[in-house]
Amino acid sequence: MDESTQDPFEAASRVDRWILVFVRESTLWPVLLVLVGNSVVLLAPLFLWSFRDGRAGPGWALAILALPSLAGIVWELRHRGPGALSGLLLTTWALAAAAALAANHYGLL
């Protein structure tokens, strides 16, 4: 079933059940912080290797990882308006970019 024929309520319940439960349940916030932190640790070196060193492989990896994030943001904006999913994804990418800038500035990578 392609996305154009998919029921938006079914997709919304899937997002609520698998992703936003980490935002709603305060007991899962430490797990959410670990997931965001691990994502930042994965993305920051990819930012450095693709932008500073000009490598194509990490650039493709960033693009492959950015597409689902962008799709999630677009989906939430179309169906719900700005919300927790968009904020979470944008915060993760912003923290990764900031970590890459800090690592570059201090010569960590």
LUMPA-917917 format. One record per atom (N, C-alpha, C): residue in three letters; x, y, z; atom name. Coordinates in steps of 0.05 Angstrom, whole numbers, plus 5000, padded with zeros to 4 digits. Example, Ala and Ser with C-alpha at 12.3 -4.5 7.8 and 13.67 -1.06 7.14 Angstrom:
{node 'ALA' {5264 4886 5156} 'N'}
{node 'ALA' {5246 4910 5156} 'CA'}
{node 'ALA' {5264 4934 5156} 'C'}
{node 'SER' {5257 4955 5142} 'N'}
{node 'SER' {5273 4979 5143} 'CA'}
{node 'SER' {5258 5001 5157} 'C'}
This chain:
{node 'MET' {5017 4976 5000} 'N'}
{node 'MET' {5000 5000 5000} 'CA'}
{node 'MET' {5018 5025 5000} 'C'}
{node 'ASP' {5014 5042 4981} 'N'}
{node 'ASP' {5031 5066 4980} 'CA'}
{node 'ASP' {5019 5087 4999} 'C'}
{node 'GLU' {5035 5108 5002} 'N'}
{node 'GLU' {5028 5129 5022} 'CA'}
{node 'GLU' {5003 5144 5015} 'C'}
{node 'SER' {4998 5147 4989} 'N'}
{node 'SER' {4975 5163 4980} 'CA'}
{node 'SER' {4948 5150 4988} 'C'}
{node 'THR' {4948 5123 4989} 'N'}
{node 'THR' {4923 5109 4996} 'CA'}
{node 'THR' {4923 5100 5025} 'C'}
{node 'GLN' {4944 5107 5040} 'N'}
{node 'GLN' {4945 5099 5068} 'CA'}
{node 'GLN' {4926 5117 5085} 'C'}
{node 'ASP' {4913 5104 5104} 'N'}
{node 'ASP' {4895 5119 5121} 'CA'}
{node 'ASP' {4911 5136 5140} 'C'}
{node 'PRO' {4906 5163 5141} 'N'}
{node 'PRO' {4922 5180 5159} 'CA'}
{node 'PRO' {4918 5174 5188} 'C'}
{node 'PHE' {4894 5163 5195} 'N'}
{node 'PHE' {4889 5157 5223} 'CA'}
{node 'PHE' {4905 5132 5232} 'C'}
{node 'GLU' {4910 5113 5213} 'N'}
{node 'GLU' {4926 5090 5219} 'CA'}
{node 'GLU' {4955 5099 5223} 'C'}
{node 'ALA' {4965 5116 5206} 'N'}
{node 'ALA' {4992 5127 5209} 'CA'}
{node 'ALA' {4995 5143 5235} 'C'}
{node 'ALA' {4975 5158 5241} 'N'}
{node 'ALA' {4976 5174 5266} 'CA'}
{node 'ALA' {4977 5156 5291} 'C'}
{node 'SER' {4962 5134 5290} 'N'}
{node 'SER' {4962 5117 5313} 'CA'}
{node 'SER' {4989 5102 5315} 'C'}
{node 'ARG' {5002 5097 5293} 'N'}
{node 'ARG' {5028 5084 5293} 'CA'}
{node 'ARG' {5049 5103 5305} 'C'}
{node 'VAL' {5048 5129 5297} 'N'}
{node 'VAL' {5066 5149 5307} 'CA'}
{node 'VAL' {5061 5152 5337} 'C'}
{node 'ASP' {5036 5154 5345} 'N'}
{node 'ASP' {5030 5156 5374} 'CA'}
{node 'ASP' {5040 5133 5390} 'C'}
{node 'ARG' {5037 5109 5379} 'N'}
{node 'ARG' {5044 5085 5393} 'CA'}
{node 'ARG' {5074 5080 5395} 'C'}
{node 'TRP' {5089 5086 5374} 'N'}
{node 'TRP' {5117 5079 5373} 'CA'}
{node 'TRP' {5136 5102 5378} 'C'}
{node 'ILE' {5129 5127 5373} 'N'}
{node 'ILE' {5148 5149 5376} 'CA'}
{node 'ILE' {5140 5168 5398} 'C'}
{node 'LEU' {5115 5178 5397} 'N'}
{node 'LEU' {5107 5199 5416} 'CA'}
{node 'LEU' {5102 5188 5444} 'C'}
{node 'VAL' {5102 5162 5448} 'N'}
{node 'VAL' {5099 5151 5475} 'CA'}
{node 'VAL' {5123 5160 5492} 'C'}
{node 'PHE' {5147 5164 5479} 'N'}
{node 'PHE' {5170 5173 5493} 'CA'}
{node 'PHE' {5167 5201 5503} 'C'}
{node 'VAL' {5151 5217 5489} 'N'}
{node 'VAL' {5147 5245 5497} 'CA'}
{node 'VAL' {5125 5247 5519} 'C'}
{node 'ARG' {5104 5231 5516} 'N'}
{node 'ARG' {5081 5233 5534} 'CA'}
{node 'ARG' {5088 5221 5562} 'C'}
{node 'GLU' {5101 5199 5562} 'N'}
{node 'GLU' {5107 5185 5587} 'CA'}
{node 'GLU' {5132 5196 5600} 'C'}
{node 'SER' {5130 5208 5623} 'N'}
{node 'SER' {5153 5221 5635} 'CA'}
{node 'SER' {5173 5200 5645} 'C'}
{node 'THR' {5164 5175 5650} 'N'}
{node 'THR' {5183 5155 5658} 'CA'}
{node 'THR' {5201 5146 5635} 'C'}
{node 'LEU' {5194 5152 5610} 'N'}
{node 'LEU' {5210 5144 5587} 'CA'}
{node 'LEU' {5228 5167 5577} 'C'}
{node 'TRP' {5227 5190 5591} 'N'}
{node 'TRP' {5244 5212 5582} 'CA'}
{node 'TRP' {5274 5205 5583} 'C'}
{node 'PRO' {5284 5190 5603} 'N'}
{node 'PRO' {5312 5183 5602} 'CA'}
{node 'PRO' {5319 5166 5578} 'C'}
{node 'VAL' {5300 5149 5570} 'N'}
{node 'VAL' {5305 5133 5545} 'CA'}
{node 'VAL' {5305 5151 5521} 'C'}
{node 'LEU' {5288 5171 5520} 'N'}
{node 'LEU' {5287 5190 5498} 'CA'}
{node 'LEU' {5313 5205 5497} 'C'}
{node 'LEU' {5324 5214 5520} 'N'}
{node 'LEU' {5349 5228 5521} 'CA'}
{node 'LEU' {5372 5211 5511} 'C'}
{node 'VAL' {5372 5185 5517} 'N'}
{node 'VAL' {5393 5167 5508} 'CA'}
{node 'VAL' {5390 5164 5477} 'C'}
{node 'LEU' {5366 5161 5467} 'N'}
{node 'LEU' {5362 5158 5438} 'CA'}
{node 'LEU' {5371 5183 5423} 'C'}
{node 'VAL' {5364 5207 5434} 'N'}
{node 'VAL' {5373 5232 5421} 'CA'}
{node 'VAL' {5403 5234 5423} 'C'}
{node 'GLY' {5414 5228 5446} 'N'}
{node 'GLY' {5444 5229 5449} 'CA'}
{node 'GLY' {5458 5211 5431} 'C'}
{node 'ASN' {5449 5186 5427} 'N'}
{node 'ASN' {5461 5168 5409} 'CA'}
{node 'ASN' {5459 5177 5380} 'C'}
{node 'SER' {5436 5189 5373} 'N'}
{node 'SER' {5433 5200 5346} 'CA'}
{node 'SER' {5452 5223 5341} 'C'}
{node 'VAL' {5456 5240 5361} 'N'}
{node 'VAL' {5475 5262 5359} 'CA'}
{node 'VAL' {5503 5251 5355} 'C'}
{node 'VAL' {5511 5231 5370} 'N'}
{node 'VAL' {5537 5219 5368} 'CA'}
{node 'VAL' {5542 5206 5341} 'C'}
{node 'LEU' {5521 5196 5329} 'N'}
{node 'LEU' {5523 5184 5302} 'CA'}
{node 'LEU' {5524 5206 5281} 'C'}
{node 'LEU' {5508 5226 5283} 'N'}
{node 'LEU' {5506 5246 5262} 'CA'}
{node 'LEU' {5529 5266 5262} 'C'}
{node 'ALA' {5539 5274 5285} 'N'}
{node 'ALA' {5560 5294 5286} 'CA'}
{node 'ALA' {5585 5287 5270} 'C'}
{node 'PRO' {5596 5263 5272} 'N'}
{node 'PRO' {5619 5256 5255} 'CA'}
{node 'PRO' {5612 5256 5225} 'C'}
{node 'LEU' {5587 5248 5219} 'N'}
{node 'LEU' {5578 5248 5191} 'CA'}
{node 'LEU' {5578 5277 5180} 'C'}
{node 'PHE' {5568 5295 5196} 'N'}
{node 'PHE' {5569 5324 5189} 'CA'}
{node 'PHE' {5598 5332 5183} 'C'}
{node 'LEU' {5616 5326 5201} 'N'}
{node 'LEU' {5644 5334 5198} 'CA'}
{node 'LEU' {5656 5322 5173} 'C'}
{node 'TRP' {5653 5296 5170} 'N'}
{node 'TRP' {5666 5283 5148} 'CA'}
{node 'TRP' {5655 5291 5121} 'C'}
{node 'SER' {5629 5298 5120} 'N'}
{node 'SER' {5617 5305 5095} 'CA'}
{node 'SER' {5622 5335 5088} 'C'}
{node 'PHE' {5620 5353 5107} 'N'}
{node 'PHE' {5623 5381 5102} 'CA'}
{node 'PHE' {5652 5391 5103} 'C'}
{node 'ARG' {5667 5383 5124} 'N'}
{node 'ARG' {5694 5392 5127} 'CA'}
{node 'ARG' {5713 5378 5107} 'C'}
{node 'ASP' {5711 5351 5106} 'N'}
{node 'ASP' {5729 5336 5089} 'CA'}
{node 'ASP' {5719 5332 5061} 'C'}
{node 'GLY' {5694 5338 5056} 'N'}
{node 'GLY' {5683 5336 5029} 'CA'}
{node 'GLY' {5680 5308 5019} 'C'}
{node 'ARG' {5676 5289 5037} 'N'}
{node 'ARG' {5673 5261 5028} 'CA'}
{node 'ARG' {5645 5256 5019} 'C'}
{node 'ALA' {5642 5240 4999} 'N'}
{node 'ALA' {5616 5234 4988} 'CA'}
{node 'ALA' {5600 5213 5004} 'C'}
{node 'GLY' {5614 5194 5014} 'N'}
{node 'GLY' {5601 5172 5029} 'CA'}
{node 'GLY' {5585 5182 5053} 'C'}
{node 'PRO' {5598 5198 5071} 'N'}
{node 'PRO' {5582 5209 5094} 'CA'}
{node 'PRO' {5560 5228 5085} 'C'}
{node 'GLY' {5564 5241 5063} 'N'}
{node 'GLY' {5543 5259 5053} 'CA'}
{node 'GLY' {5518 5243 5044} 'C'}
{node 'TRP' {5523 5220 5031} 'N'}
{node 'TRP' {5501 5202 5024} 'CA'}
{node 'TRP' {5488 5191 5049} 'C'}
{node 'ALA' {5504 5183 5068} 'N'}
{node 'ALA' {5493 5173 5093} 'CA'}
{node 'ALA' {5475 5194 5107} 'C'}
{node 'LEU' {5484 5219 5107} 'N'}
{node 'LEU' {5468 5240 5119} 'CA'}
{node 'LEU' {5442 5244 5104} 'C'}
{node 'ALA' {5443 5242 5077} 'N'}
{node 'ALA' {5419 5245 5061} 'CA'}
{node 'ALA' {5400 5222 5067} 'C'}
{node 'ILE' {5410 5198 5069} 'N'}
{node 'ILE' {5393 5175 5074} 'CA'}
{node 'ILE' {5380 5177 5102} 'C'}
{node 'LEU' {5395 5188 5121} 'N'}
{node 'LEU' {5384 5191 5148} 'CA'}
{node 'LEU' {5365 5215 5150} 'C'}
{node 'ALA' {5370 5235 5134} 'N'}
{node 'ALA' {5353 5260 5135} 'CA'}
{node 'ALA' {5326 5256 5121} 'C'}
{node 'LEU' {5325 5238 5102} 'N'}
{node 'LEU' {5299 5234 5087} 'CA'}
{node 'LEU' {5277 5225 5106} 'C'}
{node 'PRO' {5280 5205 5123} 'N'}
{node 'PRO' {5258 5197 5141} 'CA'}
{node 'PRO' {5251 5219 5161} 'C'}
{node 'SER' {5271 5234 5169} 'N'}
{node 'SER' {5266 5256 5187} 'CA'}
{node 'SER' {5249 5278 5174} 'C'}
{node 'LEU' {5257 5284 5150} 'N'}
{node 'LEU' {5242 5304 5134} 'CA'}
{node 'LEU' {5213 5294 5129} 'C'}
{node 'ALA' {5211 5268 5122} 'N'}
{node 'ALA' {5184 5257 5117} 'CA'}
{node 'ALA' {5167 5258 5143} 'C'}
{node 'GLY' {5179 5253 5166} 'N'}
{node 'GLY' {5164 5254 5191} 'CA'}
{node 'GLY' {5155 5282 5197} 'C'}
{node 'ILE' {5172 5302 5192} 'N'}
{node 'ILE' {5165 5330 5197} 'CA'}
{node 'ILE' {5142 5338 5178} 'C'}
{node 'VAL' {5145 5332 5152} 'N'}
{node 'VAL' {5124 5339 5133} 'CA'}
{node 'VAL' {5098 5325 5140} 'C'}
{node 'TRP' {5099 5300 5147} 'N'}
{node 'TRP' {5075 5285 5154} 'CA'}
{node 'TRP' {5061 5299 5178} 'C'}
{node 'GLU' {5076 5306 5199} 'N'}
{node 'GLU' {5064 5318 5222} 'CA'}
{node 'GLU' {5052 5346 5216} 'C'}
{node 'LEU' {5067 5361 5200} 'N'}
{node 'LEU' {5057 5388 5192} 'CA'}
{node 'LEU' {5031 5386 5176} 'C'}
{node 'ARG' {5029 5366 5159} 'N'}
{node 'ARG' {5005 5363 5142} 'CA'}
{node 'ARG' {4981 5353 5159} 'C'}
{node 'HIS' {4986 5334 5177} 'N'}
{node 'HIS' {4964 5321 5191} 'CA'}
{node 'HIS' {4957 5333 5218} 'C'}
{node 'ARG' {4976 5345 5231} 'N'}
{node 'ARG' {4971 5355 5258} 'CA'}
{node 'ARG' {4980 5384 5263} 'C'}
{node 'GLY' {4998 5394 5247} 'N'}
{node 'GLY' {5010 5419 5252} 'CA'}
{node 'GLY' {5036 5415 5268} 'C'}
{node 'PRO' {5050 5436 5274} 'N'}
{node 'PRO' {5076 5432 5288} 'CA'}
{node 'PRO' {5071 5419 5316} 'C'}
{node 'GLY' {5087 5400 5322} 'N'}
{node 'GLY' {5083 5386 5347} 'CA'}
{node 'GLY' {5108 5373 5358} 'C'}
{node 'ALA' {5105 5353 5374} 'N'}
{node 'ALA' {5127 5341 5389} 'CA'}
{node 'ALA' {5146 5326 5370} 'C'}
{node 'LEU' {5136 5313 5350} 'N'}
{node 'LEU' {5152 5298 5331} 'CA'}
{node 'LEU' {5171 5316 5316} 'C'}
{node 'SER' {5160 5338 5305} 'N'}
{node 'SER' {5176 5357 5290} 'CA'}
{node 'SER' {5197 5370 5309} 'C'}
{node 'GLY' {5189 5377 5332} 'N'}
{node 'GLY' {5208 5389 5351} 'CA'}
{node 'GLY' {5230 5370 5359} 'C'}
{node 'LEU' {5223 5345 5363} 'N'}
{node 'LEU' {5243 5325 5370} 'CA'}
{node 'LEU' {5263 5320 5348} 'C'}
{node 'LEU' {5253 5318 5323} 'N'}
{node 'LEU' {5271 5314 5301} 'CA'}
{node 'LEU' {5289 5338 5295} 'C'}
{node 'LEU' {5277 5361 5296} 'N'}
{node 'LEU' {5293 5386 5291} 'CA'}
{node 'LEU' {5314 5390 5313} 'C'}
{node 'THR' {5306 5384 5338} 'N'}
{node 'THR' {5325 5387 5360} 'CA'}
{node 'THR' {5348 5368 5357} 'C'}
{node 'THR' {5342 5343 5349} 'N'}
{node 'THR' {5364 5323 5346} 'CA'}
{node 'THR' {5383 5332 5324} 'C'}
{node 'TRP' {5373 5341 5301} 'N'}
{node 'TRP' {5391 5350 5280} 'CA'}
{node 'TRP' {5406 5376 5287} 'C'}
{node 'ALA' {5393 5394 5302} 'N'}
{node 'ALA' {5407 5418 5311} 'CA'}
{node 'ALA' {5429 5412 5331} 'C'}
{node 'LEU' {5424 5394 5349} 'N'}
{node 'LEU' {5444 5386 5368} 'CA'}
{node 'LEU' {5468 5372 5355} 'C'}
{node 'ALA' {5462 5356 5334} 'N'}
{node 'ALA' {5483 5342 5319} 'CA'}
{node 'ALA' {5500 5363 5304} 'C'}
{node 'ALA' {5488 5383 5292} 'N'}
{node 'ALA' {5503 5404 5279} 'CA'}
{node 'ALA' {5520 5420 5298} 'C'}
{node 'ALA' {5508 5426 5322} 'N'}
{node 'ALA' {5523 5441 5342} 'CA'}
{node 'ALA' {5547 5424 5353} 'C'}
{node 'ALA' {5543 5398 5357} 'N'}
{node 'ALA' {5564 5381 5366} 'CA'}
{node 'ALA' {5586 5379 5345} 'C'}
{node 'ALA' {5579 5378 5319} 'N'}
{node 'ALA' {5599 5378 5298} 'CA'}
{node 'ALA' {5615 5404 5297} 'C'}
{node 'LEU' {5601 5426 5301} 'N'}
{node 'LEU' {5615 5452 5301} 'CA'}
{node 'LEU' {5634 5454 5325} 'C'}
{node 'ALA' {5625 5444 5348} 'N'}
{node 'ALA' {5642 5445 5372} 'CA'}
{node 'ALA' {5666 5426 5369} 'C'}
{node 'ALA' {5661 5402 5358} 'N'}
{node 'ALA' {5683 5383 5353} 'CA'}
{node 'ALA' {5704 5395 5334} 'C'}
{node 'ASN' {5694 5409 5313} 'N'}
{node 'ASN' {5712 5421 5294} 'CA'}
{node 'ASN' {5728 5444 5307} 'C'}
{node 'HIS' {5714 5460 5323} 'N'}
{node 'HIS' {5727 5483 5335} 'CA'}
{node 'HIS' {5749 5474 5355} 'C'}
{node 'TYR' {5743 5454 5371} 'N'}
{node 'TYR' {5763 5444 5391} 'CA'}
{node 'TYR' {5781 5422 5381} 'C'}
{node 'GLY' {5778 5415 5355} 'N'}
{node 'GLY' {5796 5395 5343} 'CA'}
{node 'GLY' {5792 5367 5354} 'C'}
{node 'LEU' {5768 5360 5361} 'N'}
{node 'LEU' {5763 5333 5373} 'CA'}
{node 'LEU' {5762 5312 5352} 'C'}
{node 'LEU' {5753 5318 5328} 'N'}
{node 'LEU' {5752 5299 5306} 'CA'}
{node 'LEU' {5766 5309 5282} 'C'}
